[in-house]
Amino acid sequence: MDNQFQWVDFYKEFASKLLSYKDNRTALSEKVKAIYMNTNINMPTLERGNNIVDIDPFTVFGLFNKSSMKEENRIRIISEIKNLFSVNEAVPTSFDSIPVLNNQNAIFYYFIGERGADDINELWSLFESALIYASNPNEENKRIISLYFDKAINKKGNGSSKITMGLYWIDPDSFLNLDSRNEWYIYKSGQLSEDVVATLPKMEAKISAEVYFCIVEKLRLFLHSEGSTLKNFKELSFEAWKYSNKVNDEIKAANKERNERASKGAGLADEDVDTQRYWLYSPGDGATKWEEFYALGVMGIGWKRIGDLTQYSTKEEMKNALKENYDSSTSFKNAAHLTWQFVNEMKSGDIVFVKKGLYQIAGKGIVTSDYYYDPDIDGEYPNLRKVKWTNKGEWPHPGQAVLKTLTDITPYTDYVAQLNALFNDDESVTETEEAEQRFPLYTKQDFLDQVYMDENSYNTLVDLVRIKKNVILQGAPGVGKTYCAKRLAYSMMGVKDQDRVMMVQFHQSYTYEDFIEGFRPSSGGVGFEIKKGSFYNFCKKASDDQDNEYFFIIDEINRGNLSKIFGELFMLIENDKRGNALQLLYSDEKFYVPSNVMIIGMMNTADRSLAMLDYALRRRFAFFSITPGFRSEGFRKYRDSLNDSRFNNLISRIEELNDVIISDVSLGEGFCIGHSYFCNIESITDRTLSNIVEYEIIPLLNEYWYDDIAKAREWSDKLRGSIK
């Protein structure tokens, strides 16, 4: 037998040996204790206080089939089982593809006081009837195993994955495991015939025996056919394990590349900069854990039955685990979302507001650690983060709070401001300062290395921004205006501090009310109140920090109705009017634009559908044209690093195309093809270049020369020919 299936004979023989203990479970319990005593490995919790009085055979198999178990410990436990149970087969040394249990859900029964009187007996009956059916799969034996299958799978803590995993361990020739890998491979991977998959019943968290055996029999028939290269359940499970590993590795690599490309090309996020987020959190129902968590300096969430949350790679996996361990009829959509956020999205430096009920705030703190799992601190709330609690008391919540345990409230800037205001004048707490955030340094040289612009142009642009205060970056699509704008701000600040940079995008529906202030429905749901807009809030923040420069970036600035958006601020944004105050339209408040606020707008010169900028606004901005950077030193270095003749041919052809576009009286320099279409490519493939040409450049040419089809076709063919 191939080494990858070396385990099968040992598992089968051990199953038959184990069956002899069905009516002598006291002796079995003592042998389980002996396994851990003789190997000097800590025994998992198998009963409250680990006073084992009964145990089922699937849980015994689970002792050496758990996730995160070190292979050396697995072999030590199996070796001890071989000795204690007189198993003749050799101890397996390869465990690839064997399905394993979640460490925190590795027993098939509940503890005394929580389980039914017959729960363990019925698991033994399932085990025995499975072995009988495996040796003689007739209809009567199938009826008996089906009876106990349905009983076992419908007990709390058990589900399709867990029960079918146990059956597969004891006889993988007769039973198919439907763990998450196999389920994905069978139903979603596309590796099995679509015609076969279409005949299979739908998978659920707790399937019936009728559904299970329907899946088993249809797949066995397919595996035995000439259309399948896999011939049995073992080979199917092994292939699912291999293929899922391959796909997971590819997804991780693709996600990493996409994130890096997005952070470099979009200008909207940076992988080395953490944006502070704000969370509303309830420590237990009705904040019952608040005093304890405050004293411990932690925050925690429950869902103890699904164990360490880092083992789940997607929200869907978390949701399935919740359904399997709690209630298969509940969606758990919100619960999976908040557990995912608690593990993967919350981070050190985030601010947490503690709520008590719907109408009271009980405290505030700063997250100081990554997620960690520790059931010893609190068995009911084992999912934890450390928090430096800075405030504790009672404050009225503005309006009614949401019901959820954890909510990301960062996007609701007015709401966050209201909550922060509760603590501004609070003197009842310990004197604690929020930790100073440290930001990555960002220099002029960093800008020149990343943005394909020469040094003289950079120096000119910086001078324009500091002198004029208001600059519009204009150029053709793809020259990297957005990317440039944010990195220009970083280089002028000297650090990547996203708290001092804000980006908005204008559009035809963007209004003065969004930008400065306006009436909006009140938070209580009755009447209207004045809500402040993005630019107002940003200026207020900047006015409290006059020693530092702040950058307000407006994408697509020429798409908005600028006169209506800026309103009376036309005058206030001028560099020599900074600091002068005017009465705002809706409120009795006087407002000014601080001198440390720089406004950077972006506009596409190739956008035919847009009217010219309002002259009154145009004279308040300096205009800086960004041109394709193909001839810059930075792009040349990037081009040389790829060292690919097809890429070089394509860029040369693009430069020729740009010369034609410039000389075209209906187009001009503002319609040139930008360099950003070709940036952040790590390796060249035929598909990489073809996709850029076919789906990004050629559609643009068809738009440019919509009235000259022959010219568009000519250059499309030239671009295609350059990469052959």
C-alpha positions in Angstrom: 0.0 0.0 0.0 1.2 3.5 -0.8 2.8 5.3 2.1 0.1 8.0 2.1 -2.5 5.3 3.1 -0.2 3.5 5.6 -2.5 4.6 8.4 -5.6 2.7 7.1 -4.7 -0.8 8.3 -3.7 0.5 11.8 -6.9 2.5 12.2 -9.0 -0.4 11.0 -7.4 -2.9 13.4 -7.6 -0.4 16.3 -11.3 0.0 15.6 -12.0 -3.7 15.9 -9.9 -3.8 19.2 -11.8 -0.8 20.5 -15.2 -2.4 19.9 -14.4 -5.0 22.6 -14.6 -2.2 25.2 -18.2 -1.3 24.4 -19.4 -3.0 27.6 -16.2 -2.3 29.7 -15.8 1.5 29.5 -14.3 1.8 32.9 -11.3 -0.2 31.7 -11.2 1.9 28.5 -11.2 5.1 30.6 -8.2 3.8 32.6 -6.3 2.9 29.4 -6.9 6.4 28.1 -5.4 7.9 31.3 -2.5 5.5 30.9 -1.8 6.7 27.4 -1.0 10.2 28.7 0.7 9.1 31.9 3.1 6.8 29.9 3.8 9.4 27.2 4.1 12.3 29.6 1.8 14.3 27.4 -0.9 16.5 29.0 -4.3 14.9 28.8 -7.0 17.0 27.0 -10.1 17.8 29.0 -12.4 14.8 28.5 -14.7 15.4 31.4 -15.3 18.1 33.9 -12.3 18.0 36.3 -11.0 15.3 33.9 -12.7 12.7 36.1 -13.4 10.4 33.2 -16.3 8.0 34.0 -17.3 7.2 30.4 -16.0 7.7 26.9 -17.1 6.9 23.3 -14.9 5.3 20.6 -14.9 8.3 18.2 -13.5 10.5 21.0 -10.8 7.9 21.5 -9.9 8.1 17.8 -9.9 11.9 18.2 -7.1 11.8 20.7 -4.6 11.4 17.9 -6.6 13.1 15.1 -6.6 16.8 16.1 -5.5 20.0 14.4 -2.3 21.6 15.5 -1.1 18.3 17.1 2.6 17.9 16.7 3.5 14.9 14.6 5.9 13.6 17.2 3.1 13.6 19.9 0.8 11.9 17.4 3.2 9.1 16.9 3.9 8.8 20.6 0.2 8.5 21.4 -0.4 5.9 18.6 2.7 3.9 19.7 1.3 3.8 23.2 -2.1 2.7 21.8 -0.4 -0.1 19.9 1.2 -1.4 23.2 -1.9 -1.0 25.4 -4.4 -2.5 22.9 -2.1 -5.1 21.4 -2.4 -3.7 17.8 -0.4 -5.8 15.4 -0.2 -3.3 12.5 2.8 -1.0 12.3 2.6 2.6 13.7 1.9 4.9 10.7 4.4 7.7 10.1 2.5 9.6 7.4 -0.7 11.4 8.2 -1.2 13.5 5.1 -4.9 14.0 4.2 -6.4 12.4 7.3 -9.2 14.7 8.4 -8.7 16.2 11.9 -10.8 17.7 14.6 -10.8 21.2 15.9 -8.7 21.1 19.1 -11.5 22.9 21.1 -14.2 20.6 19.8 -12.5 17.2 19.9 -15.0 15.2 22.0 -18.3 13.8 20.7 -20.3 14.2 23.9 -21.0 16.8 26.5 -19.9 16.7 30.1 -21.9 15.1 32.9 -25.0 17.3 33.6 -25.1 18.5 30.0 -25.4 15.3 28.1 -28.3 13.0 27.7 -28.3 9.6 29.6 -28.0 7.7 26.3 -25.7 10.0 24.4 -22.5 7.9 24.8 -24.4 4.6 24.4 -25.8 5.8 21.1 -22.3 6.8 19.8 -21.1 3.2 20.7 -24.1 1.9 18.7 -23.2 4.0 15.7 -19.6 2.8 16.0 -20.6 -0.9 16.2 -23.2 -0.7 13.4 -20.7 1.1 11.2 -18.2 -1.7 11.5 -21.0 -4.3 10.9 -22.1 -2.4 7.8 -18.6 -2.0 6.5 -18.1 -5.8 6.6 -21.6 -6.6 5.2 -23.3 -3.5 3.5 -26.8 -4.9 3.1 -30.1 -3.0 3.5 -30.8 -4.1 7.1 -27.4 -3.1 8.3 -27.8 0.2 6.4 -31.1 0.7 8.2 -29.5 0.2 11.6 -26.5 2.5 11.1 -28.8 5.1 9.6 -30.8 5.1 12.8 -27.8 5.8 15.0 -26.2 8.2 12.5 -29.3 10.4 12.7 -29.2 10.3 16.5 -25.5 11.1 16.8 -25.4 13.9 14.2 -28.3 15.8 15.8 -26.6 16.0 19.2 -25.2 19.4 20.2 -21.6 19.8 19.2 -21.8 17.2 16.4 -22.4 17.8 12.7 -21.9 16.5 9.2 -18.1 17.1 9.2 -17.5 15.6 12.6 -19.6 12.4 12.4 -18.5 11.5 8.8 -14.9 12.1 9.9 -15.3 9.6 12.6 -16.7 7.0 10.2 -14.0 7.6 7.7 -11.3 7.0 10.4 -12.6 3.5 11.2 -13.2 2.4 7.6 -12.3 4.8 4.7 -13.2 2.1 2.1 -16.8 2.2 3.2 -17.4 5.8 4.4 -16.6 9.2 3.0 -15.6 12.1 5.2 -17.5 15.3 4.4 -15.2 17.7 6.2 -14.8 21.2 4.9 -12.0 20.3 2.5 -13.8 17.4 0.9 -17.1 19.3 0.8 -15.4 22.1 -1.1 -13.6 19.8 -3.4 -16.7 17.8 -4.3 -19.1 20.7 -4.6 -17.2 23.8 -5.5 -13.7 23.1 -6.8 -14.8 22.2 -10.3 -12.5 19.1 -10.3 -15.4 16.7 -10.4 -17.7 16.2 -13.3 -20.5 18.9 -13.3 -23.0 16.2 -14.3 -22.1 14.1 -11.2 -22.2 17.1 -8.8 -25.6 18.2 -10.1 -27.1 14.8 -9.0 -25.8 15.1 -5.4 -28.0 16.3 -2.5 -27.3 19.7 -1.0 -24.8 19.7 1.9 -25.9 21.1 5.3 -24.4 21.5 8.7 -26.4 18.4 9.9 -27.4 16.1 7.1 -29.6 13.0 7.5 -28.3 9.4 7.0 -30.5 9.2 3.9 -28.7 12.2 2.4 -25.3 10.9 3.5 -25.7 7.5 1.9 -27.1 9.1 -1.2 -23.9 11.1 -1.6 -21.7 8.1 -0.7 -23.3 5.8 -3.2 -23.4 8.3 -6.1 -19.8 9.2 -5.6 -18.7 5.6 -5.3 -20.4 4.8 -8.6 -18.6 7.7 -10.2 -15.2 6.7 -8.8 -15.6 3.2 -10.1 -16.4 4.5 -13.6 -14.0 5.0 -16.5 -14.6 8.8 -16.2 -12.7 9.1 -12.9 -9.0 8.9 -12.4 -9.6 8.6 -8.6 -10.9 5.1 -7.7 -11.9 5.2 -4.0 -12.7 7.5 -1.1 -9.1 7.5 0.1 -7.8 8.8 -3.2 -10.6 11.3 -3.4 -9.8 12.6 0.1 -6.1 12.7 -0.6 -6.6 14.6 -3.8 -9.0 17.1 -2.0 -6.3 17.7 0.6 -3.6 18.3 -2.0 -5.7 20.4 -4.3 -7.1 22.6 -1.5 -3.5 23.2 -0.2 -2.5 24.2 -3.7 -5.5 26.6 -4.2 -5.0 28.1 -0.7 -1.4 28.8 -1.5 -2.3 30.4 -4.8 -5.1 32.5 -3.1 -2.7 33.7 -0.4 -0.1 34.7 -3.1 -2.7 36.4 -5.2 -4.1 38.3 -2.2 -0.7 39.4 -1.3 0.1 40.6 -4.8 -3.3 42.3 -5.1 -2.9 44.1 -1.8 0.5 45.3 -2.7 -0.6 46.4 -6.1 -3.6 48.2 -4.6 -1.5 50.0 -2.0 1.0 51.1 -4.6 -1.4 51.9 -7.4 -4.7 53.1 -5.9 -3.2 55.5 -3.4 -6.0 54.7 -1.0 -4.3 52.4 1.4 -0.8 51.6 2.5 0.3 48.2 3.9 2.7 49.8 6.5 0.3 52.4 7.8 -2.4 51.5 10.4 -5.5 53.7 10.3 -7.0 54.0 13.8 -10.5 52.5 14.0 -13.3 52.9 16.6 -15.4 50.2 18.0 -18.5 50.0 20.2 -18.3 46.9 22.4 -20.4 45.2 25.1 -18.4 43.1 27.6 -21.0 40.4 28.1 -24.8 40.7 28.1 -25.7 43.9 29.7 -21.9 44.5 30.3 -21.9 41.9 33.0 -18.1 41.2 32.4 -17.1 44.9 32.5 -15.8 45.0 36.1 -13.8 41.9 35.6 -12.4 42.8 32.2 -11.6 46.3 33.4 -9.5 44.9 36.3 -7.8 42.4 34.0 -7.1 44.9 31.3 -8.7 42.8 28.5 -11.8 42.7 26.3 -13.3 39.3 25.3 -16.0 37.7 23.3 -17.6 34.3 23.7 -18.4 31.4 21.3 -16.2 29.1 23.3 -17.3 25.9 21.5 -15.6 26.8 18.2 -12.2 27.3 19.9 -9.3 29.4 18.8 -10.6 31.7 16.1 -7.3 31.9 14.2 -7.9 28.4 12.8 -10.6 29.8 10.5 -9.4 31.3 7.3 -12.7 32.8 6.2 -15.9 34.1 7.6 -17.7 31.3 6.0 -15.7 28.7 8.0 -16.5 30.6 11.2 -20.2 30.6 10.3 -20.2 26.9 9.6 -18.4 26.2 12.9 -21.0 28.2 14.8 -23.9 26.4 13.0 -22.3 23.0 13.7 -21.6 23.7 17.4 -24.6 25.8 18.4 -27.7 25.7 16.1 -27.8 24.6 12.5 -31.1 26.5 11.9 -29.5 29.9 12.7 -27.6 31.8 10.1 -24.9 33.3 12.4 -24.2 35.9 9.8 -23.7 38.7 12.3 -21.8 36.5 14.8 -19.3 35.3 12.1 -18.8 38.9 11.0 -18.0 40.2 14.5 -15.7 37.2 15.4 -13.9 37.8 12.1 -13.5 41.5 12.8 -12.3 40.8 16.4 -9.5 38.5 15.1 -8.5 40.0 11.8 -9.6 43.7 11.6 -9.2 45.1 15.0 -5.6 46.1 15.9 -3.4 47.7 18.5 -4.1 51.4 18.7 -7.8 51.2 18.0 -10.2 52.9 20.4 -13.0 50.9 22.1 -16.1 52.5 23.6 -17.8 50.2 26.2 -21.6 50.2 26.2 -23.9 49.1 28.9 -27.4 48.3 27.5 -28.8 50.6 24.9 -28.5 54.0 26.6 -25.3 54.1 28.6 -21.5 54.2 27.9 -19.4 52.7 30.6 -15.8 53.3 29.5 -13.2 53.8 26.9 -9.9 52.2 26.1 -7.0 51.6 23.7 -6.4 48.1 22.2 -2.8 47.1 23.0 -2.4 43.5 21.7 -3.3 41.1 18.9 -6.0 38.6 19.3 -5.2 35.6 21.6 -7.0 32.5 22.8 -6.9 31.8 26.6 -9.7 29.7 28.1 -7.9 29.8 31.5 -8.7 33.5 32.0 -12.4 33.0 31.3 -13.8 29.8 30.1 -16.9 31.5 28.7 -15.0 34.4 27.0 -11.7 32.8 25.8 -11.2 35.1 22.8 -9.3 38.0 24.1 -7.3 41.2 23.4 -5.5 43.3 25.9 -6.8 46.8 26.4 -5.5 49.9 28.3 -8.7 51.1 29.8 -8.5 54.9 30.1 -12.0 55.8 31.3 -14.5 54.1 33.5 -17.8 55.5 34.7 -21.3 56.3 33.4 -22.2 58.5 30.5 -25.5 58.8 28.6 -25.3 57.3 25.1 -26.4 59.7 22.4 -29.6 58.1 21.3 -30.1 54.3 21.2 -27.0 52.0 20.8 -26.9 49.1 18.4 -27.6 45.6 19.9 -24.5 43.9 18.5 -21.6 42.8 20.8 -19.0 44.5 18.6 -19.5 47.2 15.9 -17.0 49.0 13.8 -18.2 52.6 14.0 -15.3 54.3 12.3 -17.2 55.3 9.2 -19.8 57.3 11.3 -17.6 60.3 12.1 -20.3 62.4 13.7 -21.2 59.5 16.0 -17.5 58.9 16.9 -17.2 62.7 17.6 -20.2 62.5 19.9 -18.8 59.6 21.9 -15.3 61.2 22.1 -17.0 64.4 23.4 -18.3 62.5 26.4 -14.8 62.1 27.7 -13.3 65.5 26.8 -14.1 67.0 30.2 -14.0 63.9 32.3 -12.0 64.2 35.5 -13.2 61.1 37.3 -10.7 58.7 35.7 -7.1 58.0 36.1 -4.7 60.3 34.4 -3.7 58.3 31.3 -2.6 59.7 28.0 -3.4 57.8 24.8 -0.3 56.1 23.4 1.6 58.2 20.9 1.3 56.6 17.5 4.5 56.1 15.5 4.4 56.3 11.8 6.8 55.0 9.1 9.1 57.7 7.8 8.6 58.9 4.2 11.1 61.1 2.5 11.5 62.9 -0.8 13.7 60.1 -2.0 10.9 57.6 -1.2 8.6 59.7 -3.4 11.0 59.8 -6.3 11.6 56.0 -6.0 7.9 55.2 -6.1 6.4 58.0 -8.2 7.9 58.3 -11.7 8.6 62.0 -11.6 11.9 63.8 -11.9 13.4 65.8 -9.0 12.9 69.2 -10.5 9.2 68.6 -11.1 8.8 67.3 -7.6 10.5 70.4 -6.1 8.2 72.7 -8.2 5.1 70.8 -7.1 6.0 71.0 -3.4 6.7 74.8 -3.7 3.3 75.2 -5.4 1.4 73.4 -2.7 3.1 75.3 0.1 2.8 78.7 -1.5 -0.7 78.4 -3.2 -2.2 76.0 -0.6 -4.5 74.7 -3.4 -3.2 72.6 -6.3 -4.9 70.5 -8.9 -3.0 67.6 -10.5 -4.2 67.2 -14.0 -3.4 64.6 -16.6 -4.5 61.7 -18.7 -6.0 58.6 -17.1 -3.2 56.3 -15.9 -0.5 58.8 -15.1 -0.9 58.1 -11.4 -2.5 61.3 -10.1 -4.1 59.7 -7.1 -1.0 57.7 -6.3 1.1 60.8 -6.6 -1.2 63.0 -4.4 -1.1 60.8 -1.3 2.6 60.2 -1.5 3.2 63.9 -2.1 1.4 64.5 1.2 3.5 61.9 3.0 6.7 63.3 1.6 5.9 66.8 2.7 4.9 65.6 6.2 7.9 63.3 6.4 5.8 60.4 7.7 3.0 58.2 6.6 0.4 59.6 9.0 -3.0 58.8 7.5 -4.7 60.8 10.3 -3.5 64.0 8.6 -4.6 63.0 5.1 -8.2 62.7 4.0 -9.5 61.8 0.6 -13.0 62.3 -0.9 -14.4 61.9 -4.4 -16.6 64.5 -5.9 -19.6 63.5 -8.1 -22.7 65.1 -9.4 -24.7 64.4 -6.2 -22.0 65.7 -3.8 -23.3 68.8 -2.0 -22.4 71.6 0.4 -24.2 69.5 3.1 -21.7 66.7 2.5 -18.7 69.0 2.4 -19.4 71.6 5.1 -22.7 71.2 7.0 -26.4 70.7 6.5 -29.6 69.4 8.1 -29.9 65.7 8.4 -32.3 63.4 10.3 -31.4 63.4 14.0 -29.8 60.4 15.7 -32.9 59.9 17.8 -35.0 59.6 14.6 -37.2 62.6 15.4 -36.7 65.9 13.5 -33.5 67.2 11.9 -30.2 68.5 13.2 -27.2 70.1 11.7 -24.5 67.6 10.8 -21.0 68.6 10.0 -19.4 67.6 6.7 -16.0 66.0 5.8 -14.1 69.2 5.1 -15.5 71.0 8.2 -14.4 68.1 10.5 -11.0 67.9 8.8 -10.4 71.6 9.2 -11.4 71.5 12.9 -8.9 68.7 13.5 -6.1 70.6 11.7 -6.9 73.8 13.6 -6.1 71.9 16.9 -2.7 70.9 15.5 -1.2 74.0 13.8 2.3 72.7 14.1 1.7 70.0 11.4 0.5 70.1 7.8 -2.8 68.5 6.8 -3.8 67.4 3.3 -7.3 67.2 2.0 -7.3 65.3 -1.3 -10.3 65.6 -3.7 -10.5 63.0 -6.5 -12.4 63.9 -9.7 -12.7 67.5 -8.5 -14.2 68.6 -11.8 -17.1 66.2 -11.5 -18.9 68.0 -8.7 -20.9 71.3 -8.9 -18.0 73.2 -7.3 -19.9 76.5 -6.7 -22.5 74.7 -4.7 -20.1 72.4 -2.9 -17.7 75.1 -1.7 -20.4 77.8 -1.2 -19.0 80.7 0.8 -15.7 78.9 1.2 -14.5 80.3 -2.2 -12.9 83.1 -0.4 -11.7 81.2 2.7 -9.5 78.7 0.8 -7.3 81.4 -0.8 -3.8 81.3 0.7 -4.0 84.9 1.9 -7.5 84.5 3.4 -6.6 81.5 5.5 -7.5 82.1 9.2 -10.3 84.6 8.3 -13.7 83.5 9.5 -17.1 83.7 7.9 -20.6 82.9 9.1 -21.6 79.4 7.9 -24.8 79.0 5.9 -26.8 76.9 8.4 -25.3 77.5 11.8 -24.5 80.5 13.9 -20.9 79.4 13.9 -18.0 81.3 12.3 -15.6 79.0 10.4 -12.2 79.4 8.9 -9.8 77.3 6.9 -6.5 76.8 8.8 -3.3 77.8 7.0 -1.9 74.3 7.6 -4.6 72.6 5.4 -3.4 71.9 1.9 -6.0 71.1 -0.8 -4.9 68.8 -3.6 -7.5 68.0 -6.4 -7.2 65.6 -9.3 -8.8 65.8 -12.6 -8.6 63.9 -15.9 -7.9 66.1 -18.8 -9.2 63.4 -21.2 -12.8 63.5 -19.8 -14.9 64.9 -22.7 -18.1 65.0 -20.7 -17.1 67.6 -18.2 -17.5 71.3 -18.4 -14.6 73.7 -17.7 -14.0 74.5 -14.1 -15.7 77.4 -12.6 -13.4 80.4 -13.2 -13.8 81.7 -9.7 -12.4 78.5 -8.4 -9.9 78.1 -11.2 -8.0 81.2 -10.2 -7.7 80.0 -6.6 -5.9 76.8 -7.6 -2.5 76.2 -9.2 -2.6 73.6 -12.0 0.2 71.0 -12.3 0.3 68.6 -15.2 1.4 65.1 -14.6 2.7 63.4 -17.8 3.5 59.8 -18.5 6.7 58.8 -16.7 8.1 56.3 -19.2 11.3 58.3 -19.6 11.8 58.9 -15.9 14.8 57.3 -14.1 12.5 55.4 -11.8 10.5 53.8 -14.6 13.7 52.9 -16.5 15.0 51.1 -13.4 11.6 49.3 -13.1 11.7 48.4 -16.8 15.3 47.0 -16.4 14.3 45.0 -13.4 11.7 43.1 -15.4 14.2 42.4 -18.2 11.5 41.3 -20.6 11.7 41.9 -24.4 7.9 41.8 -24.8 7.4 44.4 -22.1 10.1 46.6 -23.6 8.5 46.3 -27.1 5.1 47.2 -25.7 6.4 50.3 -23.9 8.3 51.5 -27.0 5.1 51.1 -29.0 3.1 53.0 -26.3 5.6 55.9 -26.5 5.1 56.0 -30.3 1.4 56.0 -29.7 1.6 58.9 -27.3 3.5 60.9 -30.0 0.6 60.3 -32.3 -2.0 61.3 -29.7 -0.1 64.5 -28.9 0.0 65.5 -32.6 -3.7 64.7 -33.0 -5.5 68.1 -33.0 -8.7 66.5 -31.5 -6.7 65.0 -28.6 -3.4 66.3 -27.4 -1.1 65.7 -24.5 -3.9 65.4 -22.0 -5.0 62.1 -23.7 -1.7 60.3 -23.5 -1.5 56.7 -22.2 -0.1 56.8 -18.6 2.6 54.6 -17.1 0.5 53.3 -14.2 -1.2 50.8 -16.5 2.1 49.0 -16.6 3.3 49.4 -13.0 3.6 46.8 -10.1 4.1 43.8 -12.4 6.3 41.3 -10.6 6.6 38.7 -13.4 5.7 38.9 -17.1 3.3 36.3 -18.7 1.5 36.3 -22.1 -1.8 36.9 -20.2 -0.4 39.8 -18.1 0.5 41.9 -21.1 -2.5 40.7 -23.2 -5.0 41.7 -20.5 -3.5 45.2 -20.3 -3.7 45.7 -24.0 -7.1 44.1 -24.7 -9.0 45.3 -21.7 -7.4 48.6 -20.7 -5.6 50.3 -23.6 -7.6 49.3 -26.7 -11.0 50.3 -25.2 -9.5 53.7 -24.5 -8.3 54.0 -28.1 -11.8 53.1 -29.4 -13.1 56.0 -27.3 -10.4 58.4 -28.5 -10.9 57.5 -32.2 -14.6 56.6 -32.1 -15.0 58.6 -35.4 -11.9 57.0 -37.0 -12.3 53.3 -36.7 -9.4 52.6 -39.1 -7.0 54.4 -36.9 -8.2 52.7 -33.7 -7.9 49.3 -35.4 -4.4 50.1 -36.8 -3.0 50.9 -33.3 -4.8 48.0 -31.7 -3.1 45.7 -34.1 0.3 47.4 -33.5 -0.1 46.9 -29.7 -1.1 43.3 -30.1 1.8 42.6 -32.4 4.3 44.1 -30.0 3.8 41.4 -27.4 3.8 38.4 -29.7 
